[in-house]
Amino acid sequence: MSEPNTLFTMTAPGLLAFPVVTEEQLQRTLKFREDQAKRGNRQMRDAGYEVSLLLDEDHPDLPGIKAAIVAAATGKAEIGAKYQLPIKRGSVMADKNATKRKALTPPKAPSQEYLRDKIVLVARSKFPVALGIFQKGGIVNLDTDALKALHSKKFFAGAEALIQVRFAWYDPSPLVPAGGVNAFLQTALATGRGKPFPGTGERSVAEAFKGYAGHLSNEDPLAGTDPEDNFEF
């Protein structure tokens, strides 16, 4: 049996969170990861390209995204198993952030309230992602290093963007006993609209998820997350 075509191209934008799609962002992530390793924190995911895209619960692409995830899992997931999904409930993530920061000494204010009431689509890639921007009524492909460097600031946390992803099943492992579906990031298009999320600045995705363990592979791309975070269909 041939694999289902699970390439999904968004038709309406979401908001970028924790973006690592440019070389500059990747280098900041690598630097932070190295600094954390020197301090003894080795529970870090392999650095790579990724985005978390925030969607409203009535986003027009959600039905298609859910259908593509189901297609990727059909015939592979055990009936009734609670397998990992690449979409999460932002309010659950925001609650966990608030609890963690409240427990610090001294306590700190929550830093991810912008996730609240959103659906979060997490997409990753080992390889550089095709980038584009919407400019002067048309799409400009950032197909040279010079263009990517020139427009890298357009891919900030809070920017409106559309992405293309390929959903794929990954088999169960000790860290993810039921297996799950991963979203492989293919392309990202910045619309030129959006406002930076409060407190995001130039933080890397590694800093935002410094306690999160996993790998850029089919085996456990969401290792360290809780299946209870899953967005229920």
N, C-alpha and C positions, 0 to 999 in steps of 0.2 A: 504494500500500500504506500502511495506517495505521501510525503509530508504535506500538511495543509499550508496554504499560502497565508501566513500570518503577518505580512507586512502591512502596517497601518500608518496612513498619512493623515495627520490632523487637518481639519477644515476650519477650525476656530482656535484662537490662541489661548494659552494659559499663562501663568506667571512663573518665571524661573526662580528656583530656590537652590542654594548650594551649587551653583553652576561651575563645572570644570570642563569647558569646551575649547578654550584657547590655550596656546602654549604658555602664556603668562600665568594663567590660572593653574595650569598643571605644575609649573615650576614652584609656585607658592605652596601648593599642596605637598610636593616632594620635600621642600625645605622644612615645612612644619612636621612632616612625618619623620624626617631625620632628627629634628630637635627632640621630638617625643621619644624616639628610640634611645637617644642618649640619656634621657631621664628615666629610662626603665619601662616606658609604656610601649610594649611590643604588640598589644592587642589592636593592631591597626590593619585595615583592609589594604590590599595592594592598590597603589595609586593608579588612577586611570581617568578616562574621560567619563563624565556623567552629568546628569541633571535630575533634579526633582521638580516636576512640573505641577503647579497647583491649579486645580480645576474646581469650579463651582459644582455643587451637587446636581444642578440642572444643565451642566455643560452638554452641548449637542453631540459631542464625540464619545461620551461615556458609553452609550449603548453599543457602539461599534467596537470600542476598546474591550468591553466585557465579552462581546461575541468572539473577538480574536483570541482572548485569553482562554475561553472555553474550548475553542477549536484547537489550540495548542495542547491542551490537557486531555482532550477526548481520546480515549483508548489507552491512556498512559497512567492517569491518576486512578488510584484505587477508589472504588465506590464508597462514598461516605467519608473519605479521608480529608482532613483539613490541611490541604497543601498551601505552600507559600504563594502569595500573589505579589506582583509588582505595583499594586495600588494599595494605599494605606489610608486610614482615616487621620486627617491632620489634627483633629481635636485630641485624639489619643496621644499623638506625638507631642503636642503642645502641653498636655497634662503631665507627661513624663518629664519633659524639660523643666516645667515649673516645680515639680516635686524634687528633682535633682538639685536645682539651684537653691531652693529653699533650705536644703539640708547642708549647704556649704557654710563654712565659718570664715567671715560673717555671711549670713544669707544674702543671696543676690536675687534681683527681680527676674522674672521669666524673660527669655530672649527669643522665643519662637512663637509668640502669640499670633503672628501673621499666618500660621498654619491652621489656626482654628476655623472650623466649619468648611474646610477644604478637603477635597480628595487629592491625594498625592501620588502621582505616577512617577516611579523611580526607574530611570533608564541609564544603562552603562555601556561602555565600549572599551576594549583594550587599545583600540586604534584611533587616530585622529578622526574627528567627525567633520563631514561636509557642512560648511557654514554659509549662510547667506543673510542679507539684510533687505528690508523693504525701504526703498529710497526713491523719491521723486515719482511715485506712482508705479514703480516696477521693482522686480527682484534683481538684486545684484549678487552674483556668486562670488564669494571670497575664496577664489581659487589660486591665490598666490600668498606666499608668506607676508609680503608687503601689505596686501589688502587685509589679511587677518590681523596683523599688528595694528594697522590704522583704525580698524573698527572693533577691536577687542573689547573696548569699554561698553559697547552696546549690549553685551551679554552679561549684565549685572543681575544680582539678586533682586527681583522685583520687576525685571523687564518682561514685557509681553513677548511671547515666542510661540511658534508652532514647531513641532518636531515630527520626525518619522521614525518609527521603531519596528523591530521585528520581534515578535513574541515566540519563545521557544521553551519547550519542556526541559527540565533537568531532573535527573534521577535522584531517588532518595540517597541520603548519606547520613553518617552519624550525627551531624549537626542539624540536618534537615530531614528527619525520618520519613516524612510523607512526600518529599520532593516538592516541586513547584514550577512556576512559570517565570522566566526571566524576560525583561524587555531590553533588547539590544539597540542602543542608540545609533541611528543611521545619519540623520541630518538635523540641523537646528536653524531656524529662520527667525531673526529678531525683527519685530515690527517697527521699532523705534519709539514705542510708547511704553509707559510704565513709570513707576517711582520706586527708588530703593527702599527696601524694607527697613524699618527702624533697627539700628544697631548692627546692620550687616556689614557695611563698609567694604573692606577688602578681605574679609575673613575667607579662609579656604574651606572647602568641604571637609577636609580632614579635621580641621578645628571644630567644625559644627558636630561631627560624628566621631570624635576622638575615642570614644569608648566602644565603638562599633567594630566587630570583627567580621571578616569574610574574605572572599576572593573574587577576582574578576574571572569567573569560570561558570560553566553550566552547573557545577556541583552544588555550590552553596552561595549564590550571589546575595542572599538575604540572611546569611548566618548571623546570629546575634539579635535578630529581631524576633518579635513575639507574634505567632500566628493570630493572636487576639487583636492585633492591630489591623488585620486584613479588612478591607472594605467588603462587606457582604453583598453578594449579588441579589 
